[in-house]
């Protein structure tokens, strides 16, 4: 029994879109009201992405009402729009488990449901995927409709325009719905544009267009001239009263903008557009956070939420002692300090000023923060251009999103030895956002780039020191510092100090073995050492600080003192920090030291809390301590059997 469903009339009956399509069209307004209320009831209690889903309730209902899903394919861009879609496609009662360990994903996921035609965690992918699906449909001789829903900032990504350009070239049958929730078209345009959209998309309008084409095709050269004249007249009207000129130029039939919260209007339009051939774009205007006043007022902060007070929209915070500052806040404040001293420093972000902490700098120096939208590749090359003129650009981009600019990092920055600093927020395991958002590949993909400096701080002060050093000490090429999501460890903050390039530090001495840790996991290694010391096991704990260049001098010393080294990282074990240590030690002719690499295994890690993920992977303090015990026991056992073998001879 789902306690959140009490008092609803229609929603308890809808276990699939087939159930929705059995309802009379007159019931759809009430269905939308119930669906929006259910989302508010559940997500304010359990947390999750919030505002975007509230804004597409009517659109989602209309799409599943008109199209024969899952046979017809709906591809959602930026999967946090997909919460209403999940409710209508058999996951209504699972919504309270969203983003929890063992629960449903916060994004679209093909393994989760046949209605999730394409996975989406990163933005701007829907049109490319939809064109691929439509092309496969045509080549295989199948017959179904393909709809891509793009919005919530995803149209700022260049991939969307690359895809649209190719759609115009291929001219395959698909519908793109632009969910415009930024109110970019003034409301007073709606009445006029709605009228012409209904006219152009109505059965009569479509029939007249078809008749005109058939008649003019029989009139040779005169017919060609008439067709061109009619097309210019229609295009001229659209260009004057709508923003559709760009989309028409890309080869789309454009309709809109229309009110995206009028479900009956959307149903009528979608039924008409369903019969059109070729690429079609419907532009709908929606309000992010629609129906929940706090989210309507604060679209940015209520984009994603934890548990909040349903009446006020305020977080239900922990009443315990104050927590240390967030790493992103420490970074943002450090940027302000540095920018106050040096006018050459600028910050660049890809639609994440708040998430990266650059909003703090934006408030102090708005002209020195550049939010380029969801366009990471552009952000990196833009930074490269700034660097050629002596500026000091700092690209603050989530680790998972910087993957999208890998070529630009190599070709436009590193190859030209340009001094660009990369600040990678959300490095390592990020928790409930899951595998689309984990920043676990950065150590591997950055350390292979010639000239790149790669480092990870153990605490907030070291983050400040690394940012300072990246800007002023390692100036021969690019430098990257990656730091985790969440709060720091609570160390006092002082002046920024330079860190010698490629130098680690021993934090705790021991004699059993050495644990060499990177970034966030340094703290877990220190806690593990405390646990083991209670058992009489003393391990050495080393803060590597640098993944590239390695502290080879320190590694040599450790290899001479210990028979066993354990590397610990919250990145992919394949190709990461541990691999770098193995590569270095393998070149020593007298290598006798065993190296055990502890990191993310060769699989994608599902959503859960960060603590649950680290524990399950054996990368928290308890797991590291247990691994050390096992290794020491195995080594002791091998020695015992070796002694017995020689004594028996």
N, C-alpha and C positions, 0 to 999 in steps of 0.2 A: 504494500500500500504506500503510495506516494503522498506524504502529508501536504506537500506544496500544491496539490491539485484540488484540494477541497473547495467547493463552491463554484467550480467552473462547469459550464454547460457543454461546450464543444470540445475543448482540448483533451479531456479524458477519452474521447472517442477516436482521436486521430493517432493511430499507431503507424501510419504510413501515408504517403501522398495519395494512394488510392482512396483511403478514407476521406481525405480532404476533398478529393474530386467528386465524391458522392454527395457532398453538401450543396444546397442551393446557393447560387451566387449572392443572394440577399443575406446569407449568414456570414460572409467573409469579413465584414467590418467587425463583427463580434469576435470572430476567430482571431483577428489581428489584435484586438484589445486584450483578449485572454492571453495570447502568446506574449505580448509585451509585458503584461502584468506578471506572468510566470517567470520570465527572464529576470525581472527586477527582484521578485521574491527570492529566487534561487541564488543569483550571482551576488547580491548584497550579503548573503549569508556565507557563501563559500569562496567568493573572490573569482577573478578572471577578467578577460577582456569584456568590456561593457558597452561603451558608447556606440561603437560601430554596429554592433548587432541590433541595438534598439532602433537604429536609423534605417535598417533594411527589412523590418518586419513585413510591411505591406508588399514590398518587392518580392520577398521570399515566398510569401503566400501566393501571390499572383503567378510567379514562375512555376511553382509546383501544381497550381490549379490548371494552368493552361498547357503545360508541357507534360509529356508522358514519361516522367522520370521513374526508374533509372534508365529506361531505354533511350530517352533523350538525355543528352549529357549537359549538366550545368557545371561550369568550371569557375570556382570562386577565387578571386585574387585576394591576397593578404587574408589568410584563413580566419582571422578574428572576426570577420563579417559573418562567419558561418554558424554562430550559435542558434539562430532561429531555424536554419536549415537542419541542424542536428535534431532539434526538437521535433520537427515534422517528419523526419526520416527514421523513426524507430528508436531514437535515443532520448526521448523525453524523460523517462524515469531514471536515466543514467546521468542527466545533467548535473545533479548534485555531486557527482564524482569527478567532475571535469578538472583536469590538471593534477589530480591526486594520484598517488601511486596505485596502479592497478585500475584506475578509472579511464574515462575517455579523454582523448587529446584535446587541447585547446585550439588545435588547428585542424585543417582537413587532412584526412589520412586514408589512403586507398585500402589498407588492410582492415580498417575499422568498419567500413560500410560500402556496399555497392553504389550508394548514392554519391559517394565522394569520388568523382571521376578523376580528379587530379589533386595530389597533395600540394598544400600551399602554406608555407611559413614565411618565406621571403616574398617581397612584393614584385609586381609588374610582370608576372609570369603567365597570367591567364590567357592572354590573346595568342601568344606563341603556342601554348599547349592546345588551345581550342583549334587553331589552324592545323596543327599536327593531327588532332583527332578527326577533324573534318576531311583532311586529305586521306587519311587511312580509310575512313568511311567510303569515300568515292573510289579509291583504288580497289577496295574489297567488294564493291557493289552493294553496300548496305544502304539502309534508308532510315536515318534518324536525324534529329535536330541537334545542333550544338550551340550552346549559349555561354559566353564568357562575361562574368560580372567583375568589372574593375572599378576601383575607387579607393576612398580613404587615403589619398595621397599617392596611390600606386601609379597614377598617370604622370607623376614627375619623373618616373624612371625611363631611361632611354630605351630599354628593352621593349616597352609597350609600343613605342613609335616604330621601332624596327619591325615588330610583328605586324603593325597596321599597314606599313608600307608593303610588306609581302602579301598581306591579305588583299590589298588592292591589285597587286600584280596577278595573284592566282585566281581571284574572283570566285572563290568557293562559297557555298551557302553556309553562312554562320551569322549569328546575332551577337553583337557586343553591346553590353549595357554599361554605360558610364554612370556610376553612382557618384554624383557630385554632391558631397556633403559640406562643401565650403561656402555655399550660398553665393557662388561666383556670378550668377545671373540675377539681376534685380527682380524682386517679386512682381513689380508692375509690368514686366514683360510676359508674365505667365499667360494671361488671358489670350493675348494675341497669338503667342507661339503655340499654345494648346490648340487654338482653333485651326491653325494651318497644319499642325502635326496630325490632328484628327482628319483633316481634309486629305492630306497626302497619303495617310495610312489607311483610310477607310476603304471598304470593298469597292465603293463607287470610284474613288480616286485611283485605286489600283486597276480597276477594270478600264477606266478611261485611258490610263497610260498604256495599257495593253492594246486597246482598240486603236489608239493613235499610232502606235508602233506598227501594227499590222497594216493599217491603211497606207502609211507613208512608205512602207517597204515595197508597195506596189507602184510607187510613183517615181522610181529611178532617182535622177539627180535632184529633182524638186523635192522628193520625199526626204532625201538626206538633208537638204537645207531646212526643211520644216522641222525635222527631228532636232537639229542643232538649235533652232530658234526656240522650240518648246523647252529643251533642256536648259537653255540660257535663262528663259523666263522663270522656270521653277527654281533654278539655282540662284537667280537674282533675288527672288522673294526670300529664300532661305538665308541668303547672305545678309540681307537687310535686317531681318527680325530674329535671327538665331545665330549662335556661334558655330554653325555647322560647316562653314566654308573650308576650314582646315580638313575636316573629316571627309568632305566631298572630294577635296583635292587628292586625298589619299586613296580614293576609290570606293568609299562607302556611300550608301544611301543613308542620309542623316535624318533623324526625327527627334524633335525636342526643342528646348527642354520642357519637361512635363513635371507635374507635381508627383513626386515619388511616394506620397502618403495617401493618395487616393487609390485604394485597391481596386475599385470597380473600373476606374479609368485605365489602370494598368492592365487589367484583364482584357478589356476591349482592345487596347493597343497591341498587346502581345498576340492576341488571336489574329489580328490583321497582319502584323509583321511576320508571323509564323509562315505565311503563305508567300512572302516575297523571296525572290531568288537573289543570290549574290551576297556579298558582305553588307550587313545593315548595322547601323549604330543608333541605339536609343539612349538619349541623354535624360536622366532622371535627376531631379533635385530632391535631396533628402536632408534631414536635420540629424546630425550626430547626437545621440543621447535622447532622441525623440520620446516624449511621454514620461520622462523622469526629470523633474525640474533641476535638481543639482547637476545632472549630467548635461542638460541643455546649457546651463550657465557656464560650466567649466569642462569644455569638451576635451581639453588636453589632459588634465589631471585625472579625469574619470574615464579616460580611454581604457585603462586597465586598473583594477582595484583589488585590494585585499578585502577582508570583511569590513563592511561599513554600516553605519546607522542608516536604516532605510529612510527615515524621515528627514535627516539632515544631509546625508551623503558624506558625513565626516568619518574618518577611519576609526575603527574600534581598536585603539592602540593598547599596548601592554602598559600596565600601570606600574611596572617595576622600575628600577633605577634607569636613568638615561643611558642610551647606548652610545658607543663611539660613533663618530661621523661616518657617513657612507664614503666609500673610496671615490665615487664620482664627485662628491662635495669637496673632498680634500684636493682632488685634481683641479676642480673649478676655481677654488680659492688660490691655489698655487699659480694658476694661469693669470689671475688678476694681479697678484704680487709681481710676477715677472713682467707683465704688460705695463705696469705702472713705471717700471724702470727702463723698458726697452721698447721703443715704438715700432721696431721691426717685427715683433711677434704678432701673429694673427691665429685665430682658431677657425677650423673648418669642420663642419659636421654634415651628415647626410640624414636630415629630418629628425635628428635626435638631440636637440640642444639640452633638453631637460635630462634625458637619460644619460648623457655623457658629462653633465655638469657645466657645459659651456653656457648654459643660461645665466650662470653667475657672472661670467665674463661679459655676456651679452647685455646685461643690465648696466655694467660699469662702462664698457666700451662697445656700444652697439655697432659702430662702424668697423670694428675689427673682428667681428664674428660673421662667418659666411655659412648660412644653411642652404645647401645646394639641392635639397629635396632628396628623394630616394634615388640617388645617382652617385653611387660610391666610386665608380670608375672615373667619372668626371671630377669628383672631389680630389682624387689622387693626382690626376694630370693638371688640374687647376693649381694644386699645391706645388707641383713641379714648376709650373710657369712662374709662380710667385718666387720660388727659390732661385730661379735664374737671375732675378733682379736684386738679390741680396736680402729678401725678406726671410723671416724664420717661421714658416708655416707649421702648425701642429694640427694634424688630422686626427680628430677624436671620433672614432668609429667603432661600433661593437665588433668584437673579434669575428663573430659569425658573418657579419655583413662585409667585412674587409675582404673575405674570400672572393667576393664578386669583382674585386679590382686587382686580382693577382697579376694579370698581364701589365697593367699600368704601373704597379710597383716595380716590376722588373724593367720594362722597356722605357718608361718615361722618367723614372726616378733613379733606380740603381745603376742602370747602364750609363747614365749621364753623370753619375757621382754627385747627385744633387742632395743637398742637406734638407731633408724633410723628416719631421718627427711624427711617428705614428703612436697614438695613445689608444690602446685597445681595451676598452671597457668590456665587462661581461666575459672575461677570459675564464677558461675552465668550465666546470659544470655550473649551469645557471638555474637548475631546479625545475620548476613546474612548466616552463615554456618548452622543455623537452629537446629532442634531437635536432630540430631545425634551428635552435638558438644556442646550443652549447658552443663555447669557444674553445674547442679541444684540438683544433687542427693548426693553430697559429704557430706553435713552436716548430712544428715540422715544415710548414710551407714557407715560413720566413727564414729559417736558418739555412736553407739551400740557396738563398739569393746572395750572390757575391757582394761583399762590402756592407752587408746589413748587420747592424748591431742589434741583438735581441736580449732583453732582460726582463726580470720579473721581481717586484719588490715583496719583501716578507711582511711589511707593515706600512702604515701611512707615511711615516717620516721617510722611509726609504723610497716611497713613490715620489715624494717631493724632491729628494736628492737625485733620483734617476731622471726626472723631467728636467731639472737644472743641468745635469751632466749631458743629457741628450742634446740640449740646445747649445751648450757652450763648450763642451769638452770633446765630443765625438762628431766633429764637423766635416769629415772627409766624405760623407755619404749619408744614407738614411739610417735612422735608429728607431727601434720600436720598444715600447714598454707595455707590458700586458698585465692587467690587474683584475681582481675578481669582482663579481657582483656582490653587493651587500656592505655590511659595516666593517670598519677596520678593527684592529685589536685593542685600541685604546692607549697607544703610546703617546707621550707628550710630543707636541709639534714644536720644532725649533727652526732656526735659519736653515736654508737649503745649502747643502755642502756637496762638492764634487766627489764622485766615486771613481777610483782608478779603473781604467778600461780593462774589462776581463778579469777582475779580481773578486774571488769569493771570500768567505770568512768562516772560521770555525766558531760556532756558538757554544758548543758543549763538548768537553773532552771525554774520551772513553777508551776502552781497550778491547772490547769484544768484536766490534765491527764498526764501520762508518756508514751513516745514512746521509746521502747528499740530496738535499731537497730543493725544490724550485718554488718560488712565489708563495701562494697561500698555504701549500703543504709543508712549508718550513715550520709553521706553528703546530701542525699535527705531528710532525716528527719530534718536536720538542716535548709535546705532551706524551708521546709514546716513550721517549727516553725517561720521563719521570715515572711512568708506569713500570718500566723494566727495572729501574734502579731500586724500586721497592723489593724486587726479587733478586737483587744482587747482580744484575746485568747492567754493565756500563757501556753505552754506545756513544760514539762520537757523532755529533750533528753538525752538518755543514750547510750553510746558506750559499748556494751556488751563485745567486744573483744574475749571472750571465749564462745564457745558453749559447750565445755566440758573441765574441770569442770565448772559448773555454779558458778557465784558469788551469792551464796545463802544468804549471809549476806546482800548484796545490795538489792536482791529481797525481802527479809523480810521487809527491811525499806520502799521500794516502796509500798509493799502491805499494810503496816500500814498507809501510807500517802495518798494513792490514792484508789478510788473505781474502777478505770478503768485503765488497762494497755494494751498497744498496742505493739505487737512485729512485727518487719518488717525485712524481709530477702529475698534475691534473690536466694532462694533454695526452694525445694518442701515443702509446708506447712505441708504435712503429714510426721510425723517423724522427722521434722527438729528442728530448734532452738525454735520456738514457742511451739512446742509439749513438748520440754524439760522443758520450763517454766511452762506449764500447769501441767506436771507430778509432778514437785516439789511443786507447790502451792496446788495441790489436796491433798497432804499429810498433810497439816495444818488443825488441827481440827476446827479452828475458821475461816475457809476461807470465806471471804465475797467479795474479790476482783474479779471483772470480767476481764477476759483476752480475747482479740481479736487478732487472729493470721492473719497476712497479709503476704502472700508469693505466690509461684507459685502454681496455682490450680492443681487438679488431671487430668492433660492432658498434651500432648506434645505441646510445643510452636513453631509455625511455624516461618520461616525465615522472617526477617525484620531488620531494624537497631536496635541497642540496645535501642536507645531513643524511637523508636516506640513501641518496646516490653514492656519496663517499663511503658510507658504511657497507653498502652492498658490494662495492668494488674493493673493499679492504684498504681504502685510502684515507680513512680517518685514523685517529690515534690508536684506537683499539685494534684496527686492522693492521696497521704498520707494526705494532708491538707483537701481534700474533705471528706475522710473517717473519719477524726477526727471530722469535722463539723457534719456529719451524726450521729456519736455516741453520741456527746454531745446533739444534738437536740433530739435524741431518749430518752436519759436519762432524759432530762428536761421534755419531754412529759410524760414519765412514772411517774415522780414525781408529775406533775400537776394532772394527773388522780388519783393518790394515795391520794393526798390532798382532791380532790373533793369527793372521796369515803368515807373518814373518816368524812368530814364535813357534808355530806348528812345523816350520821347516827346520 
